[in-house]
Amino acid sequence: MSTLIAAENLGHAYHDEWLFKNLTLGIQTGQRVALVGINGAGKSTLLKLLAERFSPLEGKIVKNKSVKIGFLDQEPSFTEGHSISDFIFSLENKQQQLIKEYEELIENPNPDEKTLNRLYEELSEHNAWEYEHEIKTILSRMGITHLQQQISTLSGGQKKRLALAKLLIEDPEIYVLDEPTNHLDIDTIEWLEKLLTSGNKTILLVTHDRYFLDNVCNTIVELDRGKIYNYNGNYAYFLEKKSEREAADESTFQKNKNLLKKELEWMRRMPQARTTKSQARIDAFYDLDSKTKQRTDNQSITLNVKMSRQGNKILELDHIGQSFDDKKIISDFSYTFKRADRIGLAGKNGTGKSTLLNIITGFLKPEKGKVGTGETTVYGYYKQGGLAFNEKERVIDIVKSDAEYIKMADGQTISASQLLTLFLFPPKKQHGMVEKLSGGEKKRLHLMKVLMQNPNFLILDEPTNDLDIDTLNVLEEFLENFPGVLILVSHDRYLLDKMSEQLFIMEGNGEVTIYNGNYSEYRLSLDAAKEKPEVKKKESQTPAPTSVAQKKLSYKEQKELEDLEARIPQIETEVEKLTQSLLEIDNSNYIGIQAVTKSIESLNSEMNTVMERWLELSEK
């Protein structure tokens, strides 16, 4: 394998503090590397340096000039006044420009036939039909449909998906991805995993998603206190080797501490004669003292804030319904929350998860039905957008604005400064400005403020975005011992599996399905539903066991599901035949080309309808 890009003796500082110095790293062809480390370690900065977004203060980035790097920023920025189409389709790419012109033309109800025929001919000439299908697939997966929409009208999540779509379409030699799974639903994440692991792609990414990390990456690189540690293996291998390294570091640290103590006693005796030998020993003392100070004890967050008392009545949703712009979000949903409920809220983007949470917390009054909240219910709502902190305010003042002293679960009262220390904000960061915190540190501060409210009904909307894995492990430990009600919205399959015992599934058509089990169990039930018709054919006498997901299907629905499953391969075969015939038609036969293309588009449209209905029935 050849090295595509390398960092040599890299050094960079942020707000007058060095993130790393003398750092060396190489990425080879076909490597899929995950960069891990705590919030504030400099992961995003290192990605931007390797993507050549700015120059390092020390050292250099080495790569061949012809190597193309695709960079996905954590918060992408866009040129003002551009539409989605302007951004997606590159001016330098002839195929993309033809596809752009074609897509814009067919959006017109009465396209100019002469122009359309010319585009058919040019698209065939440049072998762009397959590329056009690939681009459409990527855009569709990212939920991008209106190409003429202005980028300025998109939400933060839509902008992130747009930037990712552009990168996937370009297919660079090196993918540099900062939190690529943020703002993606689980189905799209699983599709992205398959795409990134196909071919021989070279990838460097930062992600908190442990399933994604394990499924995509074959190398782990840890950034710890300004140093790089390489692990050739998956995440489980990394954890094992990291534990061994930390044990060795601890042993070395204790030896250094003992030696330093002896040397300090020698220094205090202040020898009168300063020989060359004693001067060398003095120099060695200062070197050892520096090394010992650099090492910080492994800290951990202790989340044990007090929970408010919870009464018998917690929350009742009684036949609630909600719609926006004539679109049904929730049609008729009822549920009575019980103590220690642990619910995962799942569904594709745009199916109404945030709407349901806003109804639960009282931010939105439903159009239909009633919400009955218990007198003792105290919500803690960690929102996806985070809190709008004053960047020029000190970290400690933000906490003190809520309370100078906080009561913990064991009855102990601690100061705001002590609580910040428990959340890994040392005194220097506590008295520093919010603007100096990394994105993940701001999310940790937001989480801390939510827990300070002593909630007994905790709602976490995408809590894993931008948090480091160490913090997530501690959050999971806290949630496992949290005795109140938990509602968790997350695309992190690992967290959903570990924390939820029940799912509310937003179907997208107003229906909210309750499933007893975690996310992996739910997916297995869907797979069982898909396989059931096949089993029935093979076992004519013995009926196949009925899966949980299919018990709710009526006879008519079961028959419809079987018909849909038979129709899907038929459509695929027809599309394949028509695509082949399109290549064989003479380029001058515009009418023939147009007729075949319309047939393909009609079949693709039918396939989308069939797949949506099939998915709807399968999930029942």
C-alpha positions in Angstrom: 0.0 0.0 0.0 1.2 3.5 -0.8 0.9 6.5 1.5 -1.6 9.0 0.0 -1.2 11.7 2.6 1.1 12.3 5.6 1.6 14.7 8.5 5.2 15.4 9.4 6.1 16.9 12.8 2.8 18.7 12.9 2.1 21.3 15.6 -0.9 23.5 16.1 -2.3 25.7 18.8 -5.8 27.0 19.6 -6.3 30.1 21.8 -2.6 30.2 22.7 -2.7 26.5 23.8 -0.8 23.8 21.9 -3.2 20.9 20.9 -0.2 18.8 19.7 3.4 19.2 18.7 5.8 16.9 16.6 2.8 14.8 15.5 3.5 12.4 12.6 0.7 10.4 10.8 0.4 8.6 7.5 -2.7 7.4 5.7 -2.3 4.6 3.1 -4.4 3.6 0.2 -7.4 1.5 1.3 -7.0 2.3 4.9 -10.3 3.3 6.7 -9.1 5.1 9.8 -11.1 6.3 12.8 -9.6 9.2 14.8 -10.6 8.9 18.5 -9.9 11.0 21.6 -11.6 13.1 24.2 -13.5 16.4 23.4 -11.0 19.2 23.0 -8.1 16.9 22.1 -7.8 18.5 18.6 -9.5 15.8 16.4 -11.5 18.3 14.2 -8.4 20.5 13.9 -6.2 17.6 12.8 -8.9 16.7 10.2 -8.9 20.2 8.8 -5.1 20.3 8.6 -5.0 17.0 6.7 -7.8 18.3 4.4 -5.6 21.4 3.8 -8.3 23.8 5.1 -5.5 25.9 6.8 -1.8 25.5 7.4 -0.2 24.2 10.6 1.9 26.4 12.8 4.6 23.8 12.7 5.4 20.9 10.4 3.9 20.1 7.0 1.3 18.0 5.2 2.8 15.9 2.4 0.7 14.5 -0.5 0.7 14.2 -4.3 -0.8 17.3 -5.9 -3.1 15.1 -8.0 -4.6 13.4 -5.0 -8.2 14.8 -4.5 -9.4 15.1 -0.9 -13.1 15.3 0.0 -13.7 17.0 3.3 -17.0 16.9 5.3 -16.9 19.6 8.0 -18.8 19.2 11.3 -20.7 22.3 10.4 -20.4 22.9 6.7 -20.5 26.5 5.3 -22.0 27.5 1.8 -21.7 30.4 -0.6 -24.6 32.9 -0.3 -27.2 32.9 -3.0 -26.5 29.4 -4.2 -29.2 26.8 -4.9 -28.8 23.0 -4.2 -28.3 22.4 -7.9 -25.5 25.1 -8.1 -23.7 23.4 -5.2 -24.1 19.8 -6.2 -23.1 19.9 -9.9 -19.5 20.9 -10.5 -18.8 23.3 -13.4 -15.6 21.4 -14.3 -17.5 18.1 -14.7 -19.2 17.8 -18.2 -21.3 14.8 -17.2 -22.7 16.6 -14.1 -23.5 19.8 -16.1 -25.5 17.7 -18.6 -27.3 15.9 -15.8 -28.0 19.3 -14.1 -29.5 20.7 -17.3 -31.6 17.5 -17.9 -32.9 17.5 -14.3 -33.9 21.2 -14.4 -35.6 20.7 -17.8 -37.7 17.7 -16.8 -39.0 19.6 -13.8 -40.7 21.8 -16.3 -44.3 20.5 -17.1 -43.8 21.4 -20.8 -40.1 20.8 -21.6 -38.7 21.9 -24.9 -38.6 18.7 -27.0 -35.7 19.9 -29.2 -33.5 20.6 -26.1 -34.7 17.3 -24.5 -33.6 15.3 -27.6 -30.3 17.1 -27.6 -29.7 16.2 -24.0 -30.7 12.5 -24.6 -28.0 12.4 -27.3 -25.3 14.1 -25.2 -26.0 12.0 -22.1 -25.7 8.8 -24.1 -22.6 10.1 -25.8 -20.9 10.8 -22.5 -22.2 7.5 -20.9 -23.9 9.6 -18.2 -27.2 7.7 -17.7 -25.8 5.4 -15.1 -24.1 8.3 -13.4 -27.4 10.2 -13.4 -29.1 7.3 -11.6 -26.2 7.1 -9.1 -26.6 10.9 -8.3 -30.3 10.6 -8.0 -29.9 7.6 -5.5 -27.5 9.6 -3.3 -29.7 12.7 -3.3 -32.8 10.7 -2.5 -31.0 8.9 0.3 -30.1 12.3 1.8 -33.7 13.5 1.5 -32.7 16.1 -1.2 -35.5 16.4 -3.8 -36.0 20.1 -4.7 -32.8 21.0 -6.6 -33.8 24.7 -7.2 -34.3 25.3 -3.4 -31.9 27.9 -2.0 -29.4 26.5 0.5 -30.0 29.4 2.9 -33.5 28.0 3.5 -32.2 24.6 4.7 -31.8 23.6 8.4 -28.5 22.7 9.9 -29.1 19.0 9.5 -30.2 19.4 5.9 -27.0 21.4 5.1 -24.9 18.6 6.6 -26.7 16.0 4.5 -26.2 18.2 1.4 -22.5 18.5 2.0 -22.2 14.7 2.5 -24.2 14.1 -0.7 -21.8 16.3 -2.7 -18.8 14.5 -1.3 -20.2 11.0 -2.2 -21.1 12.1 -5.7 -17.5 13.4 -6.2 -16.0 10.1 -4.9 -12.5 11.6 -4.0 -9.3 9.6 -3.5 -9.4 10.4 0.3 -12.6 10.8 2.3 -12.0 13.1 5.4 -15.3 13.0 7.4 -16.1 14.8 10.7 -19.1 13.1 12.3 -20.7 11.8 9.1 -23.6 10.1 10.9 -24.9 13.3 12.5 -28.4 14.2 11.2 -28.8 10.8 9.4 -31.5 8.3 10.2 -30.5 4.7 11.0 -31.5 3.4 7.5 -29.4 6.0 5.8 -26.4 5.2 8.2 -26.6 1.5 7.3 -26.7 2.4 3.6 -23.7 4.7 4.0 -21.8 1.9 5.8 -22.2 -0.3 2.7 -21.2 2.5 0.3 -18.0 3.4 2.2 -16.9 -0.2 2.5 -17.4 -0.9 -1.2 -14.4 -0.7 -3.5 -11.0 0.3 -2.0 -11.9 3.7 -0.5 -9.4 5.5 1.7 -11.1 7.1 4.7 -10.2 9.2 7.7 -13.1 10.0 10.0 -14.2 11.1 13.5 -17.3 9.4 14.8 -19.0 8.7 18.1 -21.1 5.9 16.6 -19.5 2.7 17.8 -21.4 0.4 15.4 -20.5 2.6 12.5 -16.9 2.7 13.6 -16.7 -1.1 13.9 -18.5 -1.7 10.6 -16.4 0.8 8.5 -12.9 1.2 10.0 -10.0 -1.2 10.0 -7.5 1.1 11.8 -8.0 3.2 15.0 -5.8 6.2 15.7 -6.0 7.7 19.2 -5.1 11.4 19.8 -4.3 11.6 23.5 -2.6 14.6 25.2 -1.0 15.7 21.9 0.4 12.2 21.0 -0.7 9.7 18.4 -1.2 6.0 19.1 -2.0 3.6 16.2 -4.0 0.4 16.5 -4.4 -1.9 13.5 -7.8 -3.5 14.2 -11.4 -2.7 15.1 -12.8 -0.8 18.1 -12.8 -3.8 20.4 -9.1 -4.4 19.7 -8.4 -0.7 20.3 -10.0 -0.9 23.8 -8.0 -3.9 24.7 -4.7 -2.4 23.7 -5.5 1.0 25.1 -6.1 -0.6 28.5 -2.7 -2.3 28.3 -1.0 1.0 27.4 -2.7 2.9 30.2 -1.6 0.2 32.7 2.0 0.6 31.4 1.7 4.4 31.6 0.5 4.2 35.2 3.4 2.0 36.2 5.9 4.4 34.5 4.2 7.4 36.2 4.4 5.9 39.7 8.1 5.1 39.1 8.7 8.7 38.0 6.8 10.0 41.0 9.0 8.0 43.4 12.2 9.0 41.6 11.1 12.7 41.6 10.5 12.6 45.3 14.1 11.4 45.9 15.5 13.9 43.5 13.5 16.7 45.1 15.0 15.8 48.5 18.5 16.0 46.9 17.7 19.4 45.3 16.5 20.8 48.6 19.9 20.0 50.2 21.3 22.6 47.8 24.8 21.2 47.2 27.5 23.9 47.4 29.8 22.5 44.8 28.2 22.7 41.3 30.2 20.1 39.4 29.4 19.1 35.8 28.0 15.9 37.2 25.6 17.6 39.7 24.5 20.1 37.0 23.5 17.1 34.7 21.5 15.7 37.6 19.7 19.1 38.1 18.9 19.1 34.4 17.5 15.6 34.6 15.4 16.6 37.6 13.7 19.4 35.7 13.1 17.1 32.7 11.5 14.5 35.0 9.5 17.2 36.8 8.1 18.4 33.4 7.2 14.9 32.3 5.3 14.2 35.6 3.4 17.4 35.4 2.3 16.7 31.8 0.6 13.5 32.9 -2.9 14.0 34.3 -4.6 11.4 36.3 -7.4 9.6 34.4 -10.5 11.4 35.4 -14.0 10.2 35.0 -17.3 12.0 35.1 -19.5 11.0 38.0 -23.2 11.7 37.1 -25.1 11.2 40.4 -27.3 14.3 40.6 -30.4 14.0 42.7 -33.7 13.0 41.0 -37.0 14.7 42.0 -39.6 12.5 43.7 -42.0 10.9 41.3 -45.7 10.3 42.0 -48.1 7.7 40.8 -49.3 9.7 37.8 -46.5 10.6 35.4 -47.9 11.4 32.0 -50.9 10.3 30.0 -51.3 10.8 26.2 -55.0 10.4 25.4 -55.8 10.0 21.6 -53.5 12.8 20.6 -53.4 14.0 16.9 -51.3 16.5 15.1 -50.8 17.6 11.5 -49.0 20.4 9.6 -49.9 21.7 6.2 -52.5 18.9 5.7 -49.8 16.3 6.5 -50.7 13.8 9.2 -47.8 13.7 11.7 -49.7 11.8 14.5 -53.2 10.5 13.8 -54.4 8.8 17.0 -51.9 7.9 19.7 -52.4 7.0 23.4 -50.0 5.9 26.0 -49.7 6.0 29.8 -46.2 6.3 31.0 -45.0 4.1 33.9 -42.2 4.4 36.3 -38.8 3.4 34.9 -40.1 3.3 31.3 -37.1 3.2 28.9 -38.3 4.2 25.5 -36.4 4.6 22.2 -38.1 7.0 19.7 -37.3 5.8 16.2 -38.3 6.8 12.6 -36.9 8.4 9.5 -36.1 12.1 9.4 -39.2 14.2 9.1 -41.6 11.6 10.5 -42.5 13.7 13.6 -40.2 12.7 16.4 -39.6 16.3 17.6 -43.3 17.0 17.3 -44.1 14.2 19.7 -41.5 15.3 22.1 -42.8 18.9 22.0 -46.3 17.6 22.8 -45.0 15.5 25.7 -43.1 18.4 27.2 -45.9 21.0 26.7 -44.1 23.1 24.1 -46.9 22.2 21.6 -50.6 21.7 22.3 -51.9 18.9 20.1 -54.8 19.6 17.7 -56.6 16.6 19.1 -56.6 14.6 22.3 -55.4 15.4 25.8 -52.0 15.4 27.6 -52.2 14.7 31.4 -49.0 15.5 33.3 -48.5 14.4 36.9 -47.9 17.1 39.5 -44.5 15.7 40.5 -43.2 15.2 36.9 -40.0 17.2 36.3 -38.7 17.2 32.7 -35.1 17.3 31.7 -35.0 18.0 27.9 -31.7 17.7 26.1 -32.5 19.2 22.7 -30.7 18.4 19.5 -30.0 22.1 18.7 -28.2 22.6 22.0 -28.3 25.8 24.1 -27.5 29.2 22.7 -24.6 30.1 25.1 -23.1 33.6 25.2 -19.7 33.0 23.7 -18.1 35.8 25.7 -19.4 34.5 29.1 -17.3 32.5 31.5 -18.1 28.8 31.8 -18.6 28.9 35.5 -21.0 31.9 35.3 -23.2 29.9 33.0 -23.6 27.2 35.7 -23.9 29.8 38.5 -26.8 31.4 36.7 -28.8 28.3 37.6 -27.5 27.6 41.0 -24.4 28.4 43.2 -24.8 25.0 44.9 -26.2 21.7 43.6 -27.6 18.8 45.7 -26.3 15.4 44.7 -28.0 12.0 44.9 -26.2 11.1 48.2 -27.5 14.3 49.8 -24.2 16.1 49.6 -24.2 19.7 48.4 -21.4 20.8 46.1 -20.4 24.1 44.5 -20.8 25.0 40.8 -17.1 24.8 40.5 -16.9 21.3 42.0 -19.7 20.1 39.7 -17.8 21.4 36.7 -14.7 19.6 37.8 -16.8 16.3 38.0 -17.7 17.0 34.4 -14.0 17.3 33.4 -13.9 21.1 33.2 -10.7 22.0 35.1 -10.4 25.4 36.8 -8.6 26.9 33.9 -11.6 26.0 31.5 -14.2 27.0 34.2 -12.8 30.6 34.3 -12.3 30.7 30.5 -14.8 31.9 27.9 -17.3 29.6 26.3 -15.8 30.5 22.8 -12.7 28.5 23.8 -14.7 25.2 24.3 -14.8 22.6 21.5 -18.2 21.6 20.0 -18.2 18.5 22.2 -17.4 20.4 25.4 -20.3 22.7 24.7 -22.6 19.7 24.4 -21.2 18.3 27.7 -21.9 21.7 29.4 -25.5 21.6 27.9 -26.0 18.0 29.3 -24.8 19.1 32.7 -27.3 22.0 32.8 -30.1 19.6 32.0 -29.1 17.2 34.7 -28.8 20.0 37.2 -32.6 20.4 37.1 -32.9 17.1 38.9 -35.4 15.6 36.4 -37.4 12.4 36.9 -38.5 12.4 33.2 -35.5 12.6 31.0 -35.7 13.2 27.3 -32.4 13.0 25.3 -32.7 14.1 21.6 -29.6 12.9 19.8 -27.3 13.2 22.9 -24.4 11.4 21.1 -23.8 14.1 18.5 -20.2 15.6 19.0 -19.7 13.9 22.4 -16.5 11.8 22.7 -16.8 8.1 23.3 -15.4 8.3 26.9 -18.2 10.8 27.9 -20.7 8.5 26.2 -19.6 5.6 28.2 -20.1 7.6 31.4 -23.5 8.9 30.2 -24.6 5.3 29.6 -23.5 4.2 33.1 -25.6 7.1 34.5 -28.6 6.2 32.3 -28.4 2.5 33.4 -28.9 3.6 37.0 -31.4 6.4 36.3 -34.6 5.4 38.1 -36.9 7.8 36.2 -38.6 7.7 32.8 -36.2 7.9 29.8 -37.1 8.8 26.2 -34.1 8.5 23.9 -34.0 9.7 20.3 -30.7 8.6 18.7 -29.3 7.3 15.4 -26.7 5.6 17.6 -27.8 1.9 17.3 -25.4 0.9 20.1 -27.0 3.4 22.6 -30.6 2.4 21.5 -29.8 -1.2 22.0 -28.3 -0.7 25.4 -30.7 1.8 26.9 -34.2 1.1 25.5 -36.6 -1.7 26.4 -39.4 -0.4 24.2 -39.7 1.5 20.9 -42.1 4.2 19.7 -41.7 3.9 15.9 -42.9 6.9 13.8 -44.1 5.4 10.6 -44.3 8.7 8.6 -48.0 8.3 7.8 -49.3 9.5 11.2 -49.1 6.0 12.8 -47.0 5.5 16.0 -46.2 1.8 16.5 -45.2 0.5 19.9 -42.7 -2.4 19.8 -41.5 -4.2 22.9 -37.8 -4.7 22.6 -34.7 -2.8 21.5 -33.6 -1.7 18.1 -31.7 -4.8 17.0 -34.6 -7.0 18.1 -36.9 -4.8 16.0 -34.7 -5.2 12.9 -34.6 -8.9 13.4 -38.4 -9.0 13.5 -38.5 -7.1 10.2 -36.0 -9.6 8.6 -38.2 -12.4 9.9 -41.2 -10.8 8.2 -39.4 -10.6 4.9 -38.4 -14.2 5.0 -41.8 -15.6 6.1 -43.4 -15.9 2.6 -40.4 -17.9 1.4 -40.7 -20.3 4.3 -44.4 -20.9 3.6 -43.6 -22.0 0.0 -41.0 -24.5 1.1 -43.0 -25.9 4.0 -46.4 -26.6 2.5 -47.7 -28.7 5.4 -46.0 -27.1 8.5 -46.9 -23.5 9.1 -44.0 -21.1 9.8 -43.9 -19.6 13.3 -45.6 -16.2 13.3 -43.2 -13.3 14.1 -44.1 -10.5 16.5 -44.1 -8.0 13.6 -46.6 -10.0 11.5 -49.2 -10.7 14.1 -50.8 -7.4 13.4 -51.4 -8.1 9.7 -54.8 -8.9 8.5 -55.3 -11.6 5.8 -55.8 -9.0 3.2 -52.6 -7.1 4.2 -50.6 -10.4 4.3 -51.8 -11.2 0.7 -50.9 -7.6 -0.4 -47.4 -8.0 1.2 -46.8 -11.3 -0.7 -47.9 -9.6 -4.0 -45.6 -6.7 -3.4 -42.6 -9.0 -2.7 -43.4 -10.8 -6.0 -43.6 -7.5 -7.9 -40.3 -6.0 -6.8 -38.0 -8.4 -8.7 -40.3 -8.1 -11.7 -39.8 -4.3 -11.8 -36.0 -4.7 -11.4 -35.9 -7.1 -14.4 -38.0 -4.8 -16.5 -35.8 -1.8 -15.7 -32.7 -3.8 -16.5 -34.1 -4.9 -19.9 -35.2 -1.3 -20.8 -31.8 0.1 -19.8 -30.0 -2.4 -22.0 -32.4 -1.6 -25.0 -31.6 2.1 -24.5 -28.0 1.4 -25.2 -28.9 -0.4 -28.4 -31.2 2.3 -29.9 -29.7 4.5 -32.6 -28.8 8.0 -31.2 -30.8 9.6 -34.0 -34.0 7.9 -32.9 -35.1 10.6 -30.4 -38.7 9.4 -30.1 -37.6 5.8 -29.3 -35.1 7.0 -26.7 -37.7 9.3 -25.1 -40.3 6.5 -25.0 -37.9 4.0 -23.3 -36.7 6.7 -20.8 -40.2 7.5 -19.8 -40.9 3.8 -19.3 -37.9 3.5 -17.0 -38.9 6.6 -15.0 -42.4 5.2 -14.7 -41.1 1.9 -13.4 -38.7 3.7 -10.9 -41.7 5.7 -9.7 -43.7 2.5 -9.3 -40.8 0.9 -7.4 -40.7 3.8 -4.9 -44.4 3.4 -4.3 -44.2 -0.4 -3.9 -41.2 -0.2 -1.6 -42.9 2.4 0.7 -46.0 0.2 1.0 -43.9 -2.9 1.5 -41.9 -1.2 4.3 -45.1 0.0 5.9 -46.6 -3.5 5.9 -43.3 -5.2 7.0 -43.0 -2.9 10.0 -46.4 -3.9 11.2 
